[in-house]
Structure formats: C-alpha cells, structure tokens
Amino acid sequence: YNNPDCAYPDATPAITEVDGDGVGPWLSANGALRLTITALGNATVANASTCTAASASADVSVTNYAYSGPSAHAAPFNCKTVTRHYGFGTRPTTCGNGANCPNVTIGGISAVVQTWSDTTIVAVARAVGQIPLCPVQQQAQYGGSEARCGQLVITAGNGTAASPAKQSIDTVTVTIGGKAPTHVPASSSIQQAIDQADPGDLIIVDPTCMTAATTTTPAVNATCSAPGLHPGTGTPTQTASAAAHTEMLIMWKPVRLQGVGAASSIINANTQPAGKLLDPWRAHINCLLGLTLDGFPQDASHPFNPNPAVNINPNTGIAFTCPDFSASYSWNNFTGIPNGPANDPQVDRLPLEAVVGWNATLNGNLAELLQEPSLMGAYEGAGITVLGRGVSYPTGASIWSDGTEAGAFPPGTFLLSTGPNGVSSPGATSGTGGIPTGDANSFCHTVTVNATTGVPSITSQSNPYPSNFSCNPSSIDGL
C-alpha cells in the first residue's frame, strides 16, 4: 500500500496555468509582455480533517505515501489521500512596485510583479533583450522570426528562517516573439495540429473546462472562458476540469508542443478500447518509415494499404492511406514515400535493425527494434513518440540494405548534422568545423554537395528534410 511520494512537497509554488497574449505562455514581442500565473492550490478538494496535512491552508489532494491499507484505523495511516497547499504565499518584500522581482524570473531574468496573491501573480517581462534567444530559431520559410524563451521560475513568498521558501519545480517555458502560436481547443486533436503544422511551429494545448450543468443541459467539455480559467474574475459558467486529450501522439517533425501547465493540459494515451488509438498510430508510423501496413517497403508492387476493405480507421470508417487522409485532413510538409522519391522515407529507422525481410539474427518480419516493435505487434504505445530525419541517402540507392547486411544504410549515406566529410556538429562555432542550426545550416536548404570536397552549396532555400530536428526548434513542455 505504501506508494512512493511523487507529489510536490507541501507549500511548493505549483501552477495550474500560465497565460500571456491569450491562453498559454506566449508573448508578442510588441505587446504588453504581461503574464497571468495561476496557482494549482486554488482548486479546493474536500477531505476529512484527520487526513489533512499540517499546512493550515492545504487544499490539493495527493496520494498518501503513509497509507497502510484498510486495516489501519489511525491517521495518517488510514488515509488514502492527504491534502497539501500549492500556492504562492504572500507578496515578498523583495518585489516592490515597479521594481524587478527576483522571485519571478524568465530565463533567469527578473520580471516586474504588478500583483501578487496566494492564488495569482501578474508579472511583466522586463529587459526582454536579456532573456536568452531560443537555442534554435524557426526558419524564415516557415514564417519564423527572432524568438526568445526561458523557463518560468517562481520562489514562494511563504518562507521563514526555519523553513525557507520553496521554488517551483516545473512550470512552463515562456516564449517571446516569433511566429504566433497555433492553439488546440478542448475538443480538437493535437495530432491534427502536429500533422498540419510547419516545422518549428509553437502549438499550445489549451486547457479543458467543464460547463456547468443545468436542469436541461448536462455538463460537457468545452474551451475555457476567462472566468473558467481564473475563478474569481467573474461569475463562471465553467469549472476547471482534469479532462484530457485521449491521443497517442507522433511528433514526426520539429514542433514546440506547449501546454499551459501540466495540471491543465493533459494527454491520456490509454489504448482501450482496443484499436481506437493503436490502429491509427501503427498506420501513421508505417507511413512515416516508408513501409506498407503488412511490413514491406512501399513500391509499385507493394501499396501502402494492400487490403483497404479491411484496414480501416476505426474512428472514421475510412481506409488508411499514406499520408493518412482517413482522418479527413491533409498532412503538411510530408515529403516521404510516396509523395517523394521511392528511396526517401519521411523519417529514419534505426541502422542495422531489420524492419523488413527475414534474417536469422534480426528477424525483420517481427520488426525486432527498440521503437518499431509497435509497428506490427505491440499492444501499447507512448503518449508522445518522437521520430526524425537525420541522414541523407544517395540518389537511387536501395535504402533497406548496404548490399551485404539487411538493415544497414547504403554506402554514401551521411548525417545531416555533419555532412559527407563527417567532421561537423550542429550548433558549433562557425569556422571550427561546426554547422549551425536553423537557416544558418546549409543542409536545412536544398544543396548540391561537391563530390570531391564534400562541401555543400545552396541551390534553393527550401528545406528538403522538414523532419530534421536541427533545422527548426522543438520541445515538449507544460503537459
């Protein structure tokens, strides 16, 4: 019965949501630069007084690591849950009006606090030029412009000499400037947002609220209104809900998947009922790797869906295709098989892991891989699976073997982070053998490589490898 204590310690300044220019932690570089930070501790949960933690204002229910089972009769051993308080405390004396507040920082730079209560902080990002540039900038061809970003860190104002104030453990990344984000409402699909995004796009997963039930209308999940997001700002018709996006996500190109706070932006990857999530997920993965649904490399003799009458998306009733139109929308920036060359899948498999064919040591028909067993036979998958493109194959070569060993990359394959000469690394200092990221990386554009020197020359600004993660920013945060 004694589960490990994985919850925040009592009095930790935890968040339920951070909002800037609209829902989520994004600020326009030319806007008010104002953040509204809402504490997790403002959602009261009723518990028996004998099961309440020592904190005088405890109000969030967490699993009690001291629970000893139904035979226990004394608190706290008979309490399945205890309550803790995750508020911001009183305003610190270090946060005067109009002055930088060291208790609220973005990327290590102090913000100016306008208001501070135990439940809400309103702060303005000052000295934006000192906030670090995001390590990788979105390419201009996808609408990218200069963006700065940093982790929001809050130090509570409820400390004493005997018990120093606690600091936030995980909040959100605040992004300032750059391309405006795409929002995923409560009723929409995160996977659809990923499939339709440009590389490097910021995708904000909006929180889910529950509308209040009436005598004629039941409570339903809906996009949160301002009063629903921040109780106390009006007469709410909604209440915050722990409802989740029931999805198994595949991040097959670099995007910034940003929640408003882990307590509010939730992904539930439960695979039940059978096939509802896993069947579309497997088909999606196969397509990205250039495989058919029965495990062959896609070519004229082996179409992606060999039996469209049977291989149907259980959620739409439409046969799977590659790229997948069974969900009634198109994939943007998909350049793999069959959209592109016959030897150029969208993402890379693991080298020397036989995805296809029969081999006594690798047994490709069973897809004996670290990630790809899920292609054919696994019964569960990750909440978020990240796949990318990091190699360039020789034109016209067979990508499934080097001619001697199944699963090996063909001769002439090189890493996009190093080039054919194999001496560079992404993000390194120019002039020292390094290749920068983003637009400064020549392999993030269409190039011709000198066969003798291995030096690339740009022939077009377009990115032939939209699934290459060194070309555009990517992150998973606040979920």
C-alpha positions as CSV (number, residue, x, y, z in Angstrom):
1,Y,0.0,0.0,0.0
2,N,2.9,2.4,0.6
3,N,3.3,4.2,-2.7
4,P,6.3,6.5,-3.2
5,D,5.6,10.1,-2.6
6,C,5.7,11.6,-6.2
7,A,3.7,14.8,-5.4
8,Y,5.3,18.2,-4.8
9,P,6.2,18.9,-1.2
10,D,3.7,21.0,0.8
11,A,4.0,24.8,0.1
12,T,5.6,24.3,-3.3
13,P,4.6,27.2,-5.7
14,A,3.0,25.0,-8.4
15,I,1.0,26.3,-11.3
16,T,-2.2,25.3,-13.0
17,E,-1.9,27.7,-15.9
18,V,0.2,30.5,-17.3
19,D,-1.3,32.9,-19.8
20,G,0.2,35.7,-21.9
21,D,-1.3,37.2,-25.1
22,G,-4.3,34.9,-24.9
23,V,-4.2,31.4,-23.4
24,G,-0.8,29.9,-22.9
25,P,2.7,31.2,-22.2
26,W,3.4,33.1,-25.4
27,L,4.0,36.9,-25.5
28,S,4.2,39.1,-28.6
29,A,7.4,41.0,-28.7
30,N,5.4,44.2,-29.4
31,G,2.7,43.5,-26.8
32,A,2.2,44.3,-23.2
33,L,4.6,41.4,-22.1
34,R,2.2,40.6,-19.3
35,L,1.8,37.1,-17.8
36,T,-1.0,35.9,-15.6
37,I,0.2,32.9,-13.4
38,T,-2.5,30.9,-11.6
39,A,-1.6,28.6,-8.7
40,L,-2.5,25.0,-8.5
41,G,-3.6,25.5,-4.9
42,N,-6.8,27.4,-5.7
43,A,-8.7,24.2,-6.6
44,T,-10.2,23.1,-3.2
45,V,-10.6,19.4,-2.6
46,A,-12.6,18.3,0.4
47,N,-11.0,15.7,2.7
48,A,-11.6,14.5,6.2
49,S,-9.9,16.8,8.7
50,T,-8.0,13.9,10.1
51,C,-6.4,13.3,6.7
52,T,-5.2,16.9,6.2
53,A,-1.5,17.7,6.1
54,A,-0.1,20.1,8.6
55,S,-0.3,23.1,6.3
56,A,-3.0,25.5,7.6
57,S,-4.4,26.1,4.1
58,A,-3.9,22.7,2.5
59,D,-6.3,22.3,-0.4
60,V,-5.0,19.9,-3.0
61,S,-5.4,16.1,-2.7
62,V,-2.4,13.9,-3.2
63,T,-1.7,10.2,-2.7
64,N,-0.7,9.5,0.9
65,Y,2.6,7.6,0.9
66,A,1.9,6.5,4.5
67,Y,-1.4,4.8,3.7
68,S,-1.2,1.3,5.3
69,G,-4.4,-0.3,3.9
70,P,-8.0,-0.8,5.0
71,S,-6.9,-2.5,8.3
72,A,-5.3,0.8,9.6
73,H,-7.5,2.8,11.9
74,A,-5.4,5.8,12.9
75,A,-4.5,8.9,10.8
76,P,-2.5,9.3,8.7
77,F,-2.1,5.5,8.1
78,N,-5.8,5.1,7.2
79,C,-6.0,8.0,4.7
80,K,-5.6,7.1,1.1
81,T,-5.0,10.8,0.3
82,V,-3.7,13.8,2.2
83,T,-4.0,17.5,1.3
84,R,-1.2,19.9,0.5
85,H,-1.1,23.6,-0.4
86,Y,0.5,24.7,-3.7
87,G,0.1,28.5,-3.5
88,F,2.4,31.4,-4.0
89,G,2.2,32.7,-0.4
90,T,2.2,36.4,0.5
91,R,4.0,39.0,-1.6
92,P,7.7,39.0,-0.8
93,T,9.3,42.3,0.4
94,T,11.8,41.9,-2.5
95,C,9.0,42.5,-5.0
96,G,8.3,46.2,-4.7
97,N,6.0,48.1,-7.1
98,G,7.8,48.8,-10.4
99,A,10.9,47.0,-9.4
100,N,12.4,43.8,-10.7
101,C,11.3,40.8,-8.6
102,P,13.9,38.1,-8.1
103,N,11.1,35.7,-7.0
104,V,9.7,35.6,-10.6
105,T,12.2,35.0,-13.4
106,I,12.0,34.1,-17.1
107,G,15.2,32.5,-18.4
108,G,17.0,33.8,-15.3
109,I,15.9,37.4,-15.8
110,S,13.7,39.0,-13.1
111,A,10.2,40.2,-14.1
112,V,8.2,43.1,-12.6
113,V,5.3,41.9,-10.5
114,Q,2.2,44.0,-10.7
115,T,0.0,42.0,-8.4
116,W,0.8,39.0,-6.1
117,S,-1.6,36.9,-4.1
118,D,-1.5,33.3,-2.9
119,T,-3.6,32.2,-6.0
120,T,-2.4,34.6,-8.8
121,I,0.6,36.5,-9.9
122,V,0.5,39.1,-12.7
123,A,4.0,39.9,-13.9
124,V,5.5,41.8,-16.8
125,A,8.6,40.6,-18.6
126,R,11.2,43.4,-18.5
127,A,14.6,43.6,-20.0
128,V,13.4,41.3,-22.9
129,G,16.7,41.8,-24.6
130,Q,18.4,40.0,-21.7
131,I,16.2,36.9,-21.9
132,P,18.1,34.3,-23.9
133,L,17.4,33.7,-27.6
134,C,15.8,30.3,-28.2
135,P,18.6,27.9,-28.9
136,V,17.2,27.0,-32.3
137,Q,15.3,29.6,-34.4
138,Q,12.4,28.7,-36.8
139,Q,13.4,29.0,-40.4
140,A,12.2,32.1,-42.3
141,Q,10.5,29.9,-45.0
142,Y,8.0,28.7,-42.3
143,G,7.3,32.2,-41.0
144,G,9.9,32.2,-38.3
145,S,11.4,35.4,-36.8
146,E,13.5,36.1,-33.7
147,A,12.2,34.5,-30.6
148,R,13.4,34.5,-27.0
149,C,12.5,31.9,-24.5
150,G,13.2,30.8,-20.9
151,Q,11.8,28.7,-18.1
152,L,9.4,30.5,-15.7
153,V,10.7,30.1,-12.1
154,I,8.7,31.2,-9.0
155,T,10.1,31.4,-5.5
156,A,7.2,31.4,-3.0
157,G,6.7,34.3,-0.6
158,N,5.8,32.0,2.3
159,G,9.2,31.1,3.7
160,T,10.6,31.6,7.2
161,A,14.1,31.4,8.7
162,A,13.3,27.9,9.9
163,S,11.6,26.8,6.7
164,P,13.0,28.7,3.7
165,A,10.6,29.4,0.8
166,K,10.3,26.7,-1.8
167,Q,10.9,27.2,-5.5
168,S,8.8,25.9,-8.4
169,I,9.9,22.5,-9.7
170,D,8.4,22.5,-13.2
171,T,6.3,25.3,-14.7
172,V,6.3,26.3,-18.4
173,T,8.6,27.7,-21.0
174,V,7.7,31.3,-21.8
175,T,8.3,32.3,-25.5
176,I,8.5,35.9,-26.5
177,G,8.2,36.9,-30.2
178,G,8.5,34.7,-33.2
179,K,5.6,33.2,-35.2
180,A,2.2,33.4,-33.4
181,P,1.2,30.0,-31.9
182,T,-1.4,27.6,-33.1
183,H,-4.0,26.7,-30.4
184,V,-5.6,23.3,-29.9
185,P,-9.0,23.8,-28.3
186,A,-10.5,21.3,-25.8
187,S,-12.5,19.5,-28.5
188,S,-9.7,19.3,-31.2
189,S,-7.0,16.9,-32.0
190,I,-3.4,17.6,-31.0
191,Q,-2.2,15.1,-33.7
192,Q,-4.0,17.0,-36.3
193,A,-2.3,20.2,-35.2
194,I,1.1,18.4,-35.5
195,D,0.3,16.9,-38.9
196,Q,-0.8,20.3,-40.3
197,A,2.0,22.4,-38.7
198,D,5.1,23.8,-40.2
199,P,8.4,22.7,-38.8
200,G,9.2,24.8,-35.7
201,D,5.6,25.9,-35.1
202,L,4.5,26.6,-31.5
203,I,1.4,24.5,-30.7
204,I,-0.3,25.5,-27.4
205,V,-2.6,22.8,-25.9
206,D,-5.4,24.8,-24.4
207,P,-6.9,23.6,-21.1
208,T,-10.2,21.9,-20.8
209,C,-13.1,23.2,-18.8
210,M,-16.5,21.7,-17.9
211,T,-19.5,23.8,-18.5
212,A,-21.9,23.9,-15.6
213,A,-24.9,21.6,-15.8
214,T,-28.4,23.0,-15.9
215,T,-31.8,21.4,-15.4
216,T,-32.0,20.8,-19.2
217,T,-28.3,20.7,-20.3
218,P,-25.7,18.2,-19.0
219,A,-22.2,19.3,-18.2
220,V,-19.9,19.0,-21.2
221,N,-16.2,19.6,-22.0
222,A,-15.6,22.9,-23.7
223,T,-13.0,25.6,-24.4
224,C,-12.4,27.5,-21.2
225,S,-13.7,31.1,-20.8
226,A,-11.8,33.7,-18.8
227,P,-13.9,33.2,-15.6
228,G,-13.4,29.4,-16.0
229,L,-9.6,29.9,-16.4
230,H,-9.3,32.2,-13.5
231,P,-12.0,31.8,-10.8
232,G,-12.8,35.0,-9.1
233,T,-12.7,37.2,-12.2
234,G,-16.4,36.9,-12.8
235,T,-19.4,34.6,-12.3
236,P,-18.1,31.5,-14.0
237,T,-20.3,29.2,-16.0
238,Q,-17.5,26.8,-16.2
239,T,-15.2,25.0,-13.8
240,A,-11.7,23.8,-14.5
241,S,-11.6,20.1,-15.3
242,A,-9.0,17.4,-15.4
243,A,-10.3,16.1,-18.7
244,A,-7.7,15.0,-21.2
245,H,-6.9,14.7,-24.9
246,T,-7.2,10.9,-25.4
247,E,-4.5,10.5,-28.0
248,M,-1.2,8.7,-28.8
249,L,0.9,11.5,-30.4
250,I,3.6,11.2,-33.1
251,M,5.9,14.2,-33.3
252,W,7.4,13.4,-36.8
253,K,8.7,16.9,-37.4
254,P,10.2,19.5,-35.0
255,V,7.4,21.4,-33.3
256,R,7.1,23.1,-29.9
257,L,4.3,21.2,-28.1
258,Q,3.5,23.6,-25.3
259,G,0.9,23.1,-22.5
260,V,-0.4,25.9,-20.3
261,G,0.6,23.8,-17.2
262,A,0.9,20.1,-16.6
263,A,-2.2,20.2,-14.4
264,S,-4.4,21.6,-17.1
265,S,-3.0,20.4,-20.5
266,I,-3.3,16.6,-20.2
267,I,-2.7,13.8,-22.7
268,N,-4.2,10.4,-21.9
269,A,-2.7,7.5,-24.0
270,N,-5.0,4.8,-22.8
271,T,-5.2,2.3,-25.7
272,Q,-8.6,1.0,-24.7
273,P,-11.0,0.2,-26.3
274,A,-8.8,-2.0,-28.5
275,G,-7.7,-0.4,-31.8
276,K,-9.2,3.0,-31.2
277,L,-5.8,4.7,-30.7
278,L,-3.3,2.0,-31.6
279,D,-4.5,1.1,-35.1
280,P,-4.2,4.7,-36.5
281,W,-0.9,5.1,-34.6
282,R,0.6,2.0,-36.2
283,A,-0.6,3.1,-39.7
284,H,0.9,6.5,-39.1
285,I,4.3,5.1,-38.0
286,N,4.4,2.7,-41.0
287,C,3.7,5.5,-43.4
288,L,6.5,7.7,-42.0
289,L,9.0,4.9,-42.2
290,G,8.1,4.1,-45.8
291,L,6.5,0.7,-45.0
292,T,3.2,-0.9,-46.1
293,L,0.7,-2.0,-43.5
294,D,1.9,-5.6,-43.9
295,G,5.6,-4.6,-43.5
296,F,7.0,-4.4,-47.0
297,P,8.9,-1.4,-48.3
298,Q,6.5,0.8,-50.3
299,D,6.9,0.4,-54.1
300,A,4.8,-0.2,-57.2
301,S,4.3,-3.9,-56.2
302,H,3.6,-3.2,-52.6
303,P,1.0,-0.4,-52.0
304,F,0.7,1.0,-48.5
305,N,-2.7,-0.5,-47.8
306,P,-2.9,-3.9,-49.5
307,N,-6.4,-4.6,-48.2
308,P,-8.4,-1.3,-48.0
309,A,-11.6,-3.2,-47.3
310,V,-10.2,-4.5,-44.0
311,N,-7.6,-1.9,-43.0
312,I,-9.9,0.9,-41.9
313,N,-9.6,3.7,-39.4
314,P,-12.0,2.6,-36.6
315,N,-12.7,6.2,-35.7
316,T,-13.8,7.3,-39.2
317,G,-14.7,4.2,-41.1
318,I,-12.3,5.3,-43.9
319,A,-9.5,3.1,-45.3
320,F,-5.9,4.0,-44.2
321,T,-3.8,5.8,-46.7
322,C,-0.2,7.2,-46.8
323,P,-0.2,10.1,-46.0
324,D,-3.3,9.4,-44.0
325,F,-6.5,11.0,-45.2
326,S,-8.7,8.7,-43.2
327,A,-8.9,11.4,-40.5
328,S,-10.3,13.9,-43.2
329,Y,-7.4,16.3,-43.2
330,S,-4.1,16.6,-45.1
331,W,-0.5,16.3,-43.8
332,N,1.6,19.4,-44.4
333,N,5.4,19.1,-45.1
334,F,5.2,15.4,-45.8
335,T,7.9,14.6,-48.4
336,G,8.3,10.9,-47.8
337,I,7.2,7.9,-49.8
338,P,5.0,8.0,-51.9
339,N,5.0,11.8,-52.1
340,G,8.8,11.9,-52.7
341,P,11.4,9.7,-54.2
342,A,11.0,5.9,-53.8
343,N,14.1,5.7,-51.7
344,D,13.3,8.6,-49.3
345,P,11.0,7.9,-46.3
346,Q,10.0,10.8,-44.1
347,V,11.9,9.6,-41.0
348,D,14.8,7.3,-40.3
349,R,14.7,3.8,-39.0
350,L,17.4,2.6,-36.6
351,P,20.5,1.4,-38.5
352,L,21.2,-2.3,-38.5
353,E,17.7,-3.0,-37.2
354,A,15.9,-5.1,-39.8
355,V,12.5,-3.5,-40.3
356,V,11.7,-5.8,-43.3
357,G,12.7,-9.2,-44.7
358,W,13.7,-12.4,-43.0
359,N,17.0,-12.6,-41.3
360,A,18.0,-15.3,-38.7
361,T,19.7,-12.7,-36.5
362,L,17.5,-9.7,-36.8
363,N,14.2,-11.3,-37.8
364,G,12.8,-8.3,-39.6
365,N,9.3,-9.8,-40.1
366,L,8.8,-9.5,-36.4
367,A,10.1,-5.9,-36.5
368,E,12.7,-6.6,-33.8
369,L,13.5,-3.0,-33.0
370,L,13.7,-0.7,-30.0
371,Q,10.8,1.5,-31.1
372,E,9.5,-0.2,-34.2
373,P,8.1,-3.3,-32.5
374,S,5.0,-1.2,-32.2
375,L,4.7,-1.2,-35.9
376,M,3.3,-4.7,-36.2
377,G,2.7,-6.3,-32.8
378,A,2.9,-4.1,-29.7
379,Y,-0.2,-3.6,-27.6
380,E,0.6,-0.2,-26.3
381,G,2.5,2.9,-27.3
382,A,3.9,6.1,-25.8
383,G,1.9,9.2,-25.1
384,I,4.3,11.1,-27.4
385,T,6.6,9.3,-29.8
386,V,9.3,11.4,-31.5
387,L,10.6,10.5,-34.9
388,G,13.0,12.5,-37.0
389,R,15.2,12.6,-40.1
390,G,18.9,12.8,-39.7
391,V,20.5,11.1,-42.7
392,S,20.7,11.7,-46.4
393,Y,20.7,8.7,-48.8
394,P,22.5,8.5,-52.1
395,T,20.1,9.2,-55.0
396,G,18.7,5.9,-56.5
397,A,20.2,3.7,-53.8
398,S,18.3,0.9,-52.0
399,I,17.8,2.2,-48.5
400,W,17.0,-1.1,-46.9
401,S,20.4,-2.7,-47.2
402,D,24.1,-1.9,-48.0
403,G,24.1,-5.0,-50.2
404,T,25.7,-7.3,-47.7
405,E,23.7,-7.0,-44.5
406,A,20.0,-6.4,-44.0
407,G,19.2,-3.2,-42.2
408,A,22.4,-1.4,-42.9
409,F,22.3,2.0,-44.6
410,P,23.7,2.0,-48.2
411,P,27.2,3.3,-48.9
412,G,27.3,7.1,-49.3
413,T,24.7,7.8,-46.6
414,F,25.8,10.7,-44.4
415,L,24.5,12.5,-41.3
416,L,22.7,15.8,-42.0
417,S,24.4,17.2,-38.9
418,T,27.9,16.5,-40.2
419,G,27.8,16.4,-44.0
420,P,29.7,13.9,-46.2
421,N,33.1,14.8,-44.6
422,G,31.8,13.8,-41.1
423,V,33.6,16.5,-39.1
424,S,30.9,18.9,-38.1
425,S,28.4,19.2,-35.3
426,P,25.2,21.2,-35.2
427,G,25.3,24.5,-33.3
428,A,29.1,24.6,-33.1
429,T,31.1,27.8,-33.6
430,S,31.4,28.9,-37.2
431,G,34.9,28.3,-38.5
432,T,35.7,25.4,-36.2
433,G,34.2,22.6,-38.3
434,G,30.7,23.2,-36.9
435,I,27.4,23.5,-38.7
436,P,24.9,26.0,-37.1
437,T,21.3,25.3,-36.6
438,G,18.3,26.8,-38.4
439,D,18.7,28.8,-41.5
440,A,22.5,29.1,-40.9
441,N,22.8,25.3,-41.5
442,S,23.2,24.7,-45.3
443,F,21.7,21.3,-45.0
444,C,18.4,22.9,-43.9
445,H,18.1,24.1,-47.6
446,T,18.3,22.3,-50.9
447,V,22.0,21.8,-51.7
448,T,24.4,20.3,-54.1
449,V,27.4,18.5,-52.5
450,N,30.8,18.6,-54.2
451,A,31.8,15.0,-54.8
452,T,35.4,15.7,-54.1
453,T,35.4,18.1,-51.2
454,G,32.0,17.2,-49.6
455,V,31.2,20.9,-49.3
456,P,27.6,21.8,-49.9
457,S,26.4,24.7,-52.0
458,I,22.8,26.0,-51.6
459,T,20.7,25.8,-54.8
460,S,17.3,26.6,-53.2
461,Q,16.1,28.0,-49.8
462,S,13.5,25.2,-49.4
463,N,14.1,22.6,-46.7
464,P,14.1,19.1,-48.3
465,Y,14.1,17.5,-44.8
466,P,11.3,19.0,-42.8
467,S,11.6,16.2,-40.2
468,N,15.3,17.2,-39.4
469,F,15.3,18.5,-35.9
470,S,18.5,20.6,-36.3
471,C,16.7,22.9,-38.7
472,N,13.9,24.1,-36.5
473,P,13.1,24.4,-32.8
474,S,11.3,21.5,-31.0
475,S,10.2,20.9,-27.4
476,I,7.6,19.2,-25.2
477,D,6.7,21.3,-22.1
478,G,3.9,22.1,-19.7
479,L,2.0,18.9,-20.4
